[in-house]
C-alpha cells in the first residue's frame, strides 16, 4: 500500500471508530476489531510504540469475546510488532498463541499466514 492509501484507510477507520463509539459503545468486539485496524495501520506507518499500545488494548478487549479470529489477529499483530522491535522471544510467544487461536477457529488462511510469520521470526532469531 502507498502512504496515501494507508492514510485513506486510517481516515476511514477513525470514522468507523466514531460511529462505534456513538452507536455501539458497549460492543467489545466491534471496538476490539477497530482498535486492531488502528494499531496495525500505526505499525505500517512505522509508529511501533503506538501500534504496540493499541494492539495490547485490542488483545485485552478481544479476550473478553469468544471470537478466536479476533484473538488470533491481536496476537499476530503483537507478534509482528515484537519482531520489528527485535524481541524474538515475545514474537514467538505471541505468534504461537495466534496459531492456536486460528486453529481453534478453523481458519486455514490464518494458519498459513501465521506459519509464514513464524518462519520469519525463526529466521531473524537465528541471525541474531
N, CA, C and O atoms as CSV, one atom per row, in Angstrom:
chain,resi,resn,atom,element,x,y,z
A,1,UNK,N,N,0.836,-1.185,0.000
A,1,UNK,CA,C,0.000,0.000,0.000
A,1,UNK,C,C,0.882,1.250,0.000
A,1,UNK,O,O,1.953,1.279,0.607
A,2,UNK,N,N,0.411,2.256,-0.682
A,2,UNK,CA,C,1.130,3.526,-0.684
A,2,UNK,C,C,0.794,4.303,0.592
A,2,UNK,O,O,-0.174,3.990,1.285
A,3,UNK,N,N,1.593,5.299,0.883
A,3,UNK,CA,C,1.342,6.159,2.042
A,3,UNK,C,C,-0.048,6.794,1.938
A,3,UNK,O,O,-0.763,6.908,2.934
A,4,UNK,N,N,-0.419,7.203,0.734
A,4,UNK,CA,C,-1.734,7.822,0.518
A,4,UNK,C,C,-2.860,6.821,0.806
A,4,UNK,O,O,-3.867,7.175,1.420
A,5,UNK,N,N,-2.688,5.589,0.364
A,5,UNK,CA,C,-3.699,4.560,0.618
A,5,UNK,C,C,-3.793,4.242,2.110
A,5,UNK,O,O,-4.886,4.051,2.644
A,6,UNK,N,N,-2.647,4.187,2.771
A,6,UNK,CA,C,-2.648,3.949,4.213
A,6,UNK,C,C,-3.374,5.069,4.946
A,6,UNK,O,O,-4.146,4.816,5.871
A,7,UNK,N,N,-3.123,6.307,4.532
A,7,UNK,CA,C,-3.770,7.445,5.184
A,7,UNK,C,C,-5.274,7.413,4.955
A,7,UNK,O,O,-6.046,7.691,5.873
A,8,UNK,N,N,-5.696,7.078,3.745
A,8,UNK,CA,C,-7.131,6.987,3.456
A,8,UNK,C,C,-7.773,5.891,4.310
A,8,UNK,O,O,-8.855,6.081,4.865
A,9,UNK,N,N,-7.101,4.755,4.408
A,9,UNK,CA,C,-7.607,3.659,5.243
A,9,UNK,C,C,-7.710,4.113,6.697
A,9,UNK,O,O,-8.703,3.838,7.371
A,10,UNK,N,N,-6.684,4.807,7.171
A,10,UNK,CA,C,-6.692,5.286,8.553
A,10,UNK,C,C,-7.854,6.255,8.787
A,10,UNK,O,O,-8.545,6.162,9.802
A,11,UNK,N,N,-8.066,7.173,7.860
A,11,UNK,CA,C,-9.172,8.128,7.994
A,11,UNK,C,C,-10.511,7.401,8.082
A,11,UNK,O,O,-11.359,7.755,8.900
A,12,UNK,N,N,-10.701,6.391,7.245
A,12,UNK,CA,C,-11.947,5.617,7.260
A,12,UNK,C,C,-12.100,4.839,8.568
A,12,UNK,O,O,-13.199,4.750,9.114
A,13,UNK,N,N,-11.018,4.288,9.058
A,13,UNK,CA,C,-11.064,3.528,10.305
A,13,UNK,C,C,-11.378,4.448,11.481
A,13,UNK,O,O,-12.086,4.050,12.407
A,14,UNK,N,N,-10.865,5.663,11.452
A,14,UNK,CA,C,-11.174,6.612,12.519
A,14,UNK,C,C,-12.631,7.066,12.434
A,14,UNK,O,O,-13.260,7.309,13.465
A,15,UNK,N,N,-13.174,7.185,11.225
A,15,UNK,CA,C,-14.599,7.479,11.061
A,15,UNK,C,C,-15.419,6.333,11.642
A,15,UNK,O,O,-16.407,6.553,12.342
A,16,UNK,N,N,-14.995,5.109,11.341
A,16,UNK,CA,C,-15.663,3.930,11.888
A,16,UNK,C,C,-15.601,3.940,13.416
A,16,UNK,O,O,-16.584,3.598,14.072
A,17,UNK,N,N,-14.468,4.326,13.985
A,17,UNK,CA,C,-14.309,4.371,15.442
A,17,UNK,C,C,-15.325,5.319,16.066
A,17,UNK,O,O,-15.901,5.018,17.112
A,18,UNK,N,N,-15.543,6.457,15.429
A,18,UNK,CA,C,-16.518,7.424,15.937
A,18,UNK,C,C,-17.933,6.849,15.883
A,18,UNK,O,O,-18.727,7.053,16.801
A,19,UNK,N,N,-18.242,6.137,14.814
A,19,UNK,CA,C,-19.566,5.507,14.682
A,19,UNK,C,C,-19.752,4.451,15.769
A,19,UNK,O,O,-20.806,4.380,16.400
A,20,UNK,N,N,-18.735,3.641,15.982
A,20,UNK,CA,C,-18.812,2.604,17.019
A,20,UNK,C,C,-19.003,3.243,18.391
A,20,UNK,O,O,-19.846,2.800,19.170
A,21,UNK,N,N,-18.227,4.279,18.689
A,21,UNK,CA,C,-18.327,4.948,19.988
A,21,UNK,C,C,-19.720,5.535,20.208
A,21,UNK,O,O,-20.244,5.499,21.322
A,22,UNK,N,N,-20.317,6.072,19.149
A,22,UNK,CA,C,-21.629,6.713,19.268
A,22,UNK,C,C,-22.766,5.700,19.317
A,22,UNK,O,O,-23.665,5.816,20.150
A,23,UNK,N,N,-22.733,4.715,18.436
A,23,UNK,CA,C,-23.877,3.817,18.278
A,23,UNK,C,C,-23.709,2.445,18.930
A,23,UNK,O,O,-24.700,1.753,19.166
A,24,UNK,N,N,-22.488,2.047,19.221
A,24,UNK,CA,C,-22.221,0.723,19.799
A,24,UNK,C,C,-21.193,0.824,20.935
A,24,UNK,O,O,-20.204,0.091,20.940
A,25,UNK,N,N,-21.424,1.729,21.896
A,25,UNK,CA,C,-20.389,1.989,22.901
A,25,UNK,C,C,-20.028,0.780,23.767
A,25,UNK,O,O,-18.934,0.727,24.327
A,26,UNK,N,N,-20.931,-0.180,23.879
A,26,UNK,CA,C,-20.676,-1.340,24.734
A,26,UNK,C,C,-20.312,-2.590,23.948
A,26,UNK,O,O,-20.226,-3.676,24.522
A,27,UNK,N,N,-20.098,-2.454,22.647
A,27,UNK,CA,C,-19.782,-3.611,21.809
A,27,UNK,C,C,-18.269,-3.843,21.810
A,27,UNK,O,O,-17.523,-3.204,21.067
A,28,UNK,N,N,-17.848,-4.759,22.651
A,28,UNK,CA,C,-16.422,-5.030,22.833
A,28,UNK,C,C,-15.797,-5.570,21.546
A,28,UNK,O,O,-14.669,-5.211,21.209
A,29,UNK,N,N,-16.514,-6.419,20.833
A,29,UNK,CA,C,-15.968,-6.997,19.602
A,29,UNK,C,C,-15.722,-5.920,18.547
A,29,UNK,O,O,-14.640,-5.862,17.962
A,30,UNK,N,N,-16.717,-5.070,18.302
A,30,UNK,CA,C,-16.546,-4.007,17.302
A,30,UNK,C,C,-15.383,-3.083,17.689
A,30,UNK,O,O,-14.565,-2.712,16.847
A,31,UNK,N,N,-15.325,-2.723,18.962
A,31,UNK,CA,C,-14.256,-1.843,19.432
A,31,UNK,C,C,-12.892,-2.510,19.264
A,31,UNK,O,O,-11.930,-1.881,18.821
A,32,UNK,N,N,-12.824,-3.785,19.623
A,32,UNK,CA,C,-11.565,-4.520,19.506
A,32,UNK,C,C,-11.086,-4.599,18.058
A,32,UNK,O,O,-9.910,-4.373,17.774
A,33,UNK,N,N,-11.997,-4.920,17.152
A,33,UNK,CA,C,-11.624,-5.028,15.735
A,33,UNK,C,C,-11.144,-3.680,15.209
A,33,UNK,O,O,-10.157,-3.609,14.477
A,34,UNK,N,N,-11.845,-2.612,15.582
A,34,UNK,CA,C,-11.440,-1.287,15.121
A,34,UNK,C,C,-10.072,-0.900,15.689
A,34,UNK,O,O,-9.240,-0.342,14.973
A,35,UNK,N,N,-9.839,-1.189,16.953
A,35,UNK,CA,C,-8.531,-0.886,17.543
A,35,UNK,C,C,-7.426,-1.692,16.875
A,35,UNK,O,O,-6.311,-1.201,16.700
A,36,UNK,N,N,-7.739,-2.934,16.501
A,36,UNK,CA,C,-6.759,-3.744,15.766
A,36,UNK,C,C,-6.387,-3.040,14.462
A,36,UNK,O,O,-5.211,-2.919,14.120
A,37,UNK,N,N,-7.409,-2.580,13.744
A,37,UNK,CA,C,-7.158,-1.888,12.472
A,37,UNK,C,C,-6.312,-0.638,12.699
A,37,UNK,O,O,-5.376,-0.372,11.945
A,38,UNK,N,N,-6.644,0.129,13.741
A,38,UNK,CA,C,-5.852,1.320,14.057
A,38,UNK,C,C,-4.405,0.945,14.380
A,38,UNK,O,O,-3.462,1.557,13.879
A,39,UNK,N,N,-4.254,-0.069,15.223
A,39,UNK,CA,C,-2.920,-0.489,15.637
A,39,UNK,C,C,-2.089,-1.014,14.485
A,39,UNK,O,O,-0.902,-0.709,14.370
A,40,UNK,N,N,-2.724,-1.809,13.629
A,40,UNK,CA,C,-1.966,-2.379,12.520
A,40,UNK,C,C,-1.548,-1.290,11.535
A,40,UNK,O,O,-0.449,-1.339,10.983
A,41,UNK,N,N,-2.419,-0.310,11.316
A,41,UNK,CA,C,-2.032,0.797,10.435
A,41,UNK,C,C,-0.913,1.628,11.058
A,41,UNK,O,O,-0.010,2.078,10.353
A,42,UNK,N,N,-0.965,1.832,12.359
A,42,UNK,CA,C,0.137,2.553,13.011
A,42,UNK,C,C,1.448,1.787,12.830
A,42,UNK,O,O,2.506,2.388,12.644
A,43,UNK,N,N,1.369,0.459,12.887
A,43,UNK,CA,C,2.542,-0.376,12.630
A,43,UNK,C,C,3.049,-0.135,11.214
A,43,UNK,O,O,4.250,0.025,10.998
A,44,UNK,N,N,2.134,-0.110,10.255
A,44,UNK,CA,C,2.514,0.115,8.856
A,44,UNK,C,C,3.096,1.512,8.656
A,44,UNK,O,O,3.960,1.710,7.801
A,45,UNK,N,N,2.621,2.491,9.451
A,45,UNK,CA,C,3.168,3.848,9.389
A,45,UNK,C,C,4.549,3.926,10.049
A,45,UNK,O,O,5.256,4.920,9.888
A,46,UNK,N,N,4.933,2.883,10.788
A,46,UNK,CA,C,6.222,2.880,11.473
A,46,UNK,C,C,6.165,3.379,12.902
A,46,UNK,O,O,7.202,3.559,13.540
A,47,UNK,N,N,4.962,3.605,13.412
A,47,UNK,CA,C,4.784,4.072,14.789
A,47,UNK,C,C,4.682,2.853,15.717
A,47,UNK,O,O,3.602,2.506,16.195
A,48,UNK,N,N,5.815,2.225,15.953
A,48,UNK,CA,C,5.862,0.929,16.634
A,48,UNK,C,C,5.291,0.993,18.047
A,48,UNK,O,O,4.509,0.123,18.432
A,49,UNK,N,N,5.663,1.997,18.819
A,49,UNK,CA,C,5.208,2.052,20.212
A,49,UNK,C,C,3.706,2.292,20.300
A,49,UNK,O,O,3.031,1.666,21.117
A,50,UNK,N,N,3.173,3.187,19.475
A,50,UNK,CA,C,1.727,3.414,19.456
A,50,UNK,C,C,1.007,2.156,18.977
A,50,UNK,O,O,-0.035,1.787,19.520
A,51,UNK,N,N,1.556,1.509,17.975
A,51,UNK,CA,C,0.968,0.260,17.480
A,51,UNK,C,C,0.905,-0.772,18.598
A,51,UNK,O,O,-0.112,-1.441,18.778
A,52,UNK,N,N,1.986,-0.897,19.342
A,52,UNK,CA,C,2.020,-1.870,20.439
A,52,UNK,C,C,0.947,-1.558,21.479
A,52,UNK,O,O,0.257,-2.464,21.946
A,53,UNK,N,N,0.800,-0.289,21.843
A,53,UNK,CA,C,-0.220,0.102,22.823
A,53,UNK,C,C,-1.619,-0.244,22.323
A,53,UNK,O,O,-2.421,-0.827,23.053
A,54,UNK,N,N,-1.905,0.117,21.078
A,54,UNK,CA,C,-3.231,-0.150,20.514
A,54,UNK,C,C,-3.494,-1.647,20.388
A,54,UNK,O,O,-4.599,-2.109,20.674
A,55,UNK,N,N,-2.497,-2.399,19.967
A,55,UNK,CA,C,-2.683,-3.839,19.801
A,55,UNK,C,C,-2.794,-4.547,21.148
A,55,UNK,O,O,-3.496,-5.554,21.252
A,56,UNK,N,N,-2.127,-4.052,22.166
A,56,UNK,CA,C,-2.288,-4.637,23.507
A,56,UNK,C,C,-3.699,-4.369,24.019
A,56,UNK,O,O,-4.327,-5.245,24.614
A,57,UNK,N,N,-4.195,-3.151,23.786
A,57,UNK,CA,C,-5.572,-2.827,24.168
A,57,UNK,C,C,-6.554,-3.695,23.380
A,57,UNK,O,O,-7.556,-4.160,23.923
A,58,UNK,N,N,-6.259,-3.907,22.098
A,58,UNK,CA,C,-7.066,-4.793,21.264
A,58,UNK,C,C,-7.145,-6.178,21.891
A,58,UNK,O,O,-8.228,-6.747,22.032
A,59,UNK,N,N,-5.989,-6.714,22.264
A,59,UNK,CA,C,-5.951,-8.055,22.846
A,59,UNK,C,C,-6.758,-8.111,24.139
A,59,UNK,O,O,-7.515,-9.056,24.358
A,60,UNK,N,N,-6.599,-7.105,24.993
A,60,UNK,CA,C,-7.344,-7.082,26.253
A,60,UNK,C,C,-8.846,-7.149,25.998
A,60,UNK,O,O,-9.564,-7.861,26.700
A,61,UNK,N,N,-9.320,-6.418,25.006
A,61,UNK,CA,C,-10.745,-6.455,24.660
A,61,UNK,C,C,-11.109,-7.758,23.962
A,61,UNK,O,O,-12.144,-8.356,24.260
A,62,UNK,N,N,-10.271,-8.200,23.040
A,62,UNK,CA,C,-10.557,-9.418,22.273
A,62,UNK,C,C,-10.758,-10.608,23.196
A,62,UNK,O,O,-11.641,-11.435,22.967
A,63,UNK,N,N,-9.946,-10.694,24.230
A,63,UNK,CA,C,-10.035,-11.833,25.142
A,63,UNK,C,C,-11.325,-11.830,25.962
A,63,UNK,O,O,-11.638,-12.814,26.632
A,64,UNK,N,N,-12.073,-10.726,25.910
A,64,UNK,CA,C,-13.387,-10.667,26.559
A,64,UNK,C,C,-14.483,-11.228,25.657
A,64,UNK,O,O,-15.640,-11.329,26.066
A,65,UNK,N,N,-14.116,-11.592,24.428
A,65,UNK,CA,C,-15.075,-12.153,23.476
A,65,UNK,C,C,-14.758,-13.630,23.259
A,65,UNK,O,O,-13.737,-14.141,23.718
A,66,UNK,N,N,-15.663,-14.300,22.547
A,66,UNK,CA,C,-15.419,-15.706,22.205
A,66,UNK,C,C,-15.013,-15.850,20.744
A,66,UNK,O,O,-15.126,-16.933,20.171
A,67,UNK,N,N,-14.542,-14.766,20.141
A,67,UNK,CA,C,-14.161,-14.752,18.727
A,67,UNK,C,C,-12.668,-15.075,18.598
A,67,UNK,O,O,-11.812,-14.215,18.803
A,68,UNK,N,N,-12.378,-16.342,18.251
A,68,UNK,CA,C,-10.980,-16.773,18.188
A,68,UNK,C,C,-10.188,-16.079,17.083
A,68,UNK,O,O,-8.979,-15.892,17.221
A,69,UNK,N,N,-10.844,-15.694,15.994
A,69,UNK,CA,C,-10.133,-14.966,14.937
A,69,UNK,C,C,-9.699,-13.603,15.468
A,69,UNK,O,O,-8.597,-13.139,15.178
A,70,UNK,N,N,-10.567,-12.968,16.243
A,70,UNK,CA,C,-10.221,-11.691,16.860
A,70,UNK,C,C,-9.018,-11.863,17.789
A,70,UNK,O,O,-8.087,-11.059,17.756
A,71,UNK,N,N,-9.038,-12.904,18.612
A,71,UNK,CA,C,-7.897,-13.182,19.499
A,71,UNK,C,C,-6.629,-13.360,18.659
A,71,UNK,O,O,-5.587,-12.769,18.941
A,72,UNK,N,N,-6.750,-14.200,17.611
A,72,UNK,CA,C,-5.593,-14.528,16.770
A,72,UNK,C,C,-5.007,-13.291,16.105
A,72,UNK,O,O,-3.789,-13.116,16.072
A,73,UNK,N,N,-5.868,-12.441,15.578
A,73,UNK,CA,C,-5.379,-11.232,14.899
A,73,UNK,C,C,-4.630,-10.323,15.871
A,73,UNK,O,O,-3.596,-9.752,15.524
A,74,UNK,N,N,-5.155,-10.192,17.083
A,74,UNK,CA,C,-4.477,-9.359,18.079
A,74,UNK,C,C,-3.095,-9.930,18.407
A,74,UNK,O,O,-2.105,-9.200,18.441
A,75,UNK,N,N,-3.042,-11.232,18.645
A,75,UNK,CA,C,-1.743,-11.862,18.925
A,75,UNK,C,C,-0.793,-11.740,17.732
A,75,UNK,O,O,0.395,-11.469,17.902
A,76,UNK,N,N,-1.329,-11.943,16.517
A,76,UNK,CA,C,-0.480,-11.851,15.320
A,76,UNK,C,C,0.083,-10.440,15.170
A,76,UNK,O,O,1.271,-10.270,14.893
A,77,UNK,N,N,-0.767,-9.429,15.354
A,77,UNK,CA,C,-0.296,-8.053,15.268
A,77,UNK,C,C,0.799,-7.770,16.283
A,77,UNK,O,O,1.803,-7.135,15.963
A,78,UNK,N,N,0.601,-8.246,17.512
A,78,UNK,CA,C,1.629,-8.061,18.539
A,78,UNK,C,C,2.906,-8.812,18.178
A,78,UNK,O,O,4.006,-8.322,18.435
A,79,UNK,N,N,2.771,-9.994,17.585
A,79,UNK,CA,C,3.961,-10.751,17.166
A,79,UNK,C,C,4.756,-9.962,16.133
A,79,UNK,O,O,5.985,-9.923,16.187
A,80,UNK,N,N,4.059,-9.338,15.197
A,80,UNK,CA,C,4.752,-8.546,14.176
A,80,UNK,C,C,5.455,-7.345,14.796
A,80,UNK,O,O,6.573,-7.004,14.410
A,81,UNK,N,N,4.795,-6.706,15.760
A,81,UNK,CA,C,5.408,-5.569,16.449
A,81,UNK,C,C,6.642,-6.031,17.222
A,81,UNK,O,O,7.689,-5.386,17.171
A,82,UNK,N,N,6.516,-7.142,17.932
A,82,UNK,CA,C,7.658,-7.653,18.708
A,82,UNK,C,C,8.822,-8.018,17.787
A,82,UNK,O,O,9.981,-7.776,18.123
A,83,UNK,N,N,8.516,-8.593,16.641
A,83,UNK,CA,C,9.561,-8.905,15.665
A,83,UNK,C,C,10.259,-7.624,15.216
A,83,UNK,O,O,11.487,-7.578,15.135
A,84,UNK,N,N,9.479,-6.590,14.925
A,84,UNK,CA,C,10.054,-5.311,14.489
A,84,UNK,C,C,10.923,-4.689,15.584
A,84,UNK,O,O,11.911,-4.016,15.292
A,85,UNK,N,N,10.548,-4.919,16.845
A,85,UNK,CA,C,11.326,-4.399,17.974
A,85,UNK,C,C,12.544,-5.264,18.274
A,85,UNK,O,O,13.408,-4.875,19.060
A,86,UNK,N,N,12.614,-6.436,17.650
A,86,UNK,CA,C,13.730,-7.337,17.899
A,86,UNK,C,C,13.543,-8.225,19.116
A,86,UNK,O,O,14.489,-8.872,19.563
A,87,UNK,N,N,12.320,-8.262,19.661
A,87,UNK,CA,C,12.021,-9.101,20.823
A,87,UNK,C,C,11.530,-10.459,20.311
A,87,UNK,O,O,10.330,-10.726,20.260
A,88,UNK,N,N,12.483,-11.297,19.938
A,88,UNK,CA,C,12.178,-12.578,19.296
A,88,UNK,C,C,11.394,-13.492,20.234
A,88,UNK,O,O,10.478,-14.188,19.796
A,89,UNK,N,N,11.741,-13.495,21.508
A,89,UNK,CA,C,11.051,-14.367,22.469
A,89,UNK,C,C,9.560,-14.033,22.534
A,89,UNK,O,O,8.721,-14.932,22.472
A,90,UNK,N,N,9.229,-12.755,22.655
A,90,UNK,CA,C,7.816,-12.355,22.712
A,90,UNK,C,C,7.135,-12.556,21.364
A,90,UNK,O,O,5.966,-12.936,21.310
A,91,UNK,N,N,7.859,-12.304,20.277
A,91,UNK,CA,C,7.290,-12.522,18.941
A,91,UNK,C,C,6.893,-13.983,18.776
A,91,UNK,O,O,5.808,-14.282,18.277
A,92,UNK,N,N,7.770,-14.894,19.193
A,92,UNK,CA,C,7.461,-16.329,19.104
A,92,UNK,C,C,6.261,-16.686,19.967
A,92,UNK,O,O,5.378,-17.426,19.534
A,93,UNK,N,N,6.228,-16.166,21.177
A,93,UNK,CA,C,5.136,-16.459,22.104
A,93,UNK,C,C,3.798,-15.978,21.541
A,93,UNK,O,O,2.817,-16.722,21.528
A,94,UNK,N,N,3.769,-14.732,21.080
A,94,UNK,CA,C,2.525,-14.183,20.524
A,94,UNK,C,C,2.114,-14.918,19.251
A,94,UNK,O,O,0.928,-15.168,19.039
A,95,UNK,N,N,3.074,-15.263,18.411
A,95,UNK,CA,C,2.765,-15.985,17.174
A,95,UNK,C,C,2.199,-17.367,17.486
A,95,UNK,O,O,1.258,-17.816,16.831
A,96,UNK,N,N,2.764,-18.039,18.477
A,96,UNK,CA,C,2.261,-19.367,18.862
A,96,UNK,C,C,0.823,-19.263,19.368
A,96,UNK,O,O,-0.015,-20.099,19.032
A,97,UNK,N,N,0.536,-18.243,20.173
A,97,UNK,CA,C,-0.830,-18.043,20.677
A,97,UNK,C,C,-1.783,-17.748,19.523
A,97,UNK,O,O,-2.912,-18.238,19.508
A,98,UNK,N,N,-1.335,-16.956,18.565
A,98,UNK,CA,C,-2.163,-16.654,17.393
A,98,UNK,C,C,-2.458,-17.922,16.610
A,98,UNK,O,O,-3.589,-18.138,16.173
A,99,UNK,N,N,-1.451,-18.757,16.433
A,99,UNK,CA,C,-1.624,-20.006,15.690
A,99,UNK,C,C,-2.684,-20.884,16.347
A,99,UNK,O,O,-3.557,-21.422,15.667
A,100,UNK,N,N,-2.607,-21.026,17.657
A,100,UNK,CA,C,-3.588,-21.835,18.386
A,100,UNK,C,C,-4.996,-21.272,18.174
A,100,UNK,O,O,-5.941,-22.030,17.956
A,101,UNK,N,N,-5.134,-19.963,18.238
A,101,UNK,CA,C,-6.454,-19.340,18.064
A,101,UNK,C,C,-6.979,-19.525,16.643
A,101,UNK,O,O,-8.155,-19.838,16.458
A,102,UNK,N,N,-6.124,-19.337,15.640
A,102,UNK,CA,C,-6.564,-19.568,14.259
A,102,UNK,C,C,-6.985,-21.027,14.073
A,102,UNK,O,O,-7.974,-21.308,13.397
A,103,UNK,N,N,-6.234,-21.953,14.673
A,103,UNK,CA,C,-6.591,-23.371,14.567
A,103,UNK,C,C,-7.932,-23.644,15.236
A,103,UNK,O,O,-8.754,-24.375,14.683
A,104,UNK,N,N,-8.174,-23.068,16.423
A,104,UNK,CA,C,-9.459,-23.241,17.115
A,104,UNK,C,C,-10.609,-22.712,16.275
A,104,UNK,O,O,-11.710,-23.263,16.293
A,105,UNK,N,N,-10.345,-21.631,15.534
A,105,UNK,CA,C,-11.378,-21.022,14.690
A,105,UNK,C,C,-11.559,-21.771,13.377
A,105,UNK,O,O,-12.522,-21.521,12.652
A,106,UNK,N,N,-10.648,-22.684,13.062
A,106,UNK,CA,C,-10.715,-23.397,11.784
A,106,UNK,C,C,-10.332,-22.523,10.606
A,106,UNK,O,O,-10.755,-22.776,9.478
A,107,UNK,N,N,-9.537,-21.498,10.859
A,107,UNK,CA,C,-9.137,-20.534,9.828
A,107,UNK,C,C,-7.830,-20.994,9.177
A,107,UNK,O,O,-6.742,-20.700,9.673
A,108,UNK,N,N,-7.951,-21.715,8.067
A,108,UNK,CA,C,-6.762,-22.265,7.404
A,108,UNK,C,C,-5.909,-21.176,6.753
A,108,UNK,O,O,-4.688,-21.311,6.677
A,109,UNK,N,N,-6.537,-20.107,6.288
A,109,UNK,CA,C,-5.780,-18.991,5.703
A,109,UNK,C,C,-4.956,-18.312,6.799
A,109,UNK,O,O,-3.785,-17.992,6.596
A,110,UNK,N,N,-5.574,-18.096,7.953
A,110,UNK,CA,C,-4.855,-17.504,9.078
A,110,UNK,C,C,-3.700,-18.373,9.532
A,110,UNK,O,O,-2.615,-17.873,9.829
A,111,UNK,N,N,-3.938,-19.697,9.584
A,111,UNK,CA,C,-2.884,-20.638,9.977
A,111,UNK,C,C,-1.710,-20.553,9.005
A,111,UNK,O,O,-0.554,-20.495,9.426
A,112,UNK,N,N,-2.005,-20.547,7.710
A,112,UNK,CA,C,-0.937,-20.486,6.697
A,112,UNK,C,C,-0.130,-19.196,6.833
A,112,UNK,O,O,1.099,-19.220,6.770
A,113,UNK,N,N,-0.818,-18.077,7.017
A,113,UNK,CA,C,-0.129,-16.800,7.190
A,113,UNK,C,C,0.734,-16.782,8.437
A,113,UNK,O,O,1.834,-16.230,8.441
A,114,UNK,N,N,0.221,-17.392,9.496
A,114,UNK,CA,C,0.970,-17.451,10.746
A,114,UNK,C,C,2.226,-18.286,10.599
A,114,UNK,O,O,3.273,-17.945,11.149
A,115,UNK,N,N,2.126,-19.374,9.862
A,115,UNK,CA,C,3.311,-20.214,9.660
A,115,UNK,C,C,4.390,-19.444,8.899
A,115,UNK,O,O,5.580,-19.617,9.161
A,116,UNK,N,N,3.975,-18.598,7.958
A,116,UNK,CA,C,4.947,-17.739,7.260
A,116,UNK,C,C,5.589,-16.747,8.229
A,116,UNK,O,O,6.802,-16.541,8.203
A,117,UNK,N,N,4.767,-16.135,9.082
A,117,UNK,CA,C,5.295,-15.191,10.068
A,117,UNK,C,C,6.250,-15.902,11.028
A,117,UNK,O,O,7.302,-15.363,11.374
A,118,UNK,N,N,5.886,-17.105,11.454
A,118,UNK,CA,C,6.745,-17.854,12.371
A,118,UNK,C,C,8.085,-18.193,11.718
A,118,UNK,O,O,9.120,-18.202,12.385
A,119,UNK,N,N,8.062,-18.469,10.431
A,119,UNK,CA,C,9.316,-18.723,9.710
A,119,UNK,C,C,10.185,-17.467,9.698
A,119,UNK,O,O,11.402,-17.551,9.861
A,120,UNK,N,N,9.561,-16.300,9.505
A,120,UNK,CA,C,10.312,-15.035,9.547
A,120,UNK,C,C,10.916,-14.816,10.930
A,120,UNK,O,O,12.074,-14.418,11.059
A,121,UNK,N,N,10.119,-15.080,11.957
A,121,UNK,CA,C,10.596,-14.903,13.336
A,121,UNK,C,C,11.773,-15.833,13.600
A,121,UNK,O,O,12.796,-15.414,14.142
A,122,UNK,N,N,11.623,-17.094,13.216
A,122,UNK,CA,C,12.708,-18.064,13.433
A,122,UNK,C,C,13.957,-17.685,12.652
A,122,UNK,O,O,15.074,-17.842,13.144
A,123,UNK,N,N,13.769,-17.186,11.440
A,123,UNK,CA,C,14.896,-16.766,10.611
A,123,UNK,C,C,15.632,-15.599,11.260
A,123,UNK,O,O,16.862,-15.587,11.325
A,124,UNK,N,N,14.872,-14.622,11.737
A,124,UNK,CA,C,15.507,-13.469,12.379
A,124,UNK,C,C,16.163,-13.886,13.687
A,124,UNK,O,O,17.221,-13.370,14.047
A,125,UNK,N,N,15.537,-14.818,14.398
A,125,UNK,CA,C,16.112,-15.297,15.651
A,125,UNK,C,C,17.450,-15.982,15.442
A,125,UNK,O,O,18.347,-15.862,16.276
A,126,UNK,N,N,17.589,-16.699,14.337
A,126,UNK,CA,C,18.852,-17.387,14.047
A,126,UNK,C,C,19.945,-16.408,13.628
A,126,UNK,O,O,21.131,-16.677,13.815
A,127,UNK,N,N,19.541,-15.271,13.060
A,127,UNK,CA,C,20.550,-14.329,12.562
A,127,UNK,C,C,21.080,-13.411,13.657
A,127,UNK,O,O,22.007,-12.634,13.429
A,128,UNK,N,N,20.490,-13.503,14.844
A,128,UNK,CA,C,20.958,-12.644,15.949
A,128,UNK,C,C,22.187,-13.202,16.614
A,128,UNK,O,O,22.705,-12.603,17.557
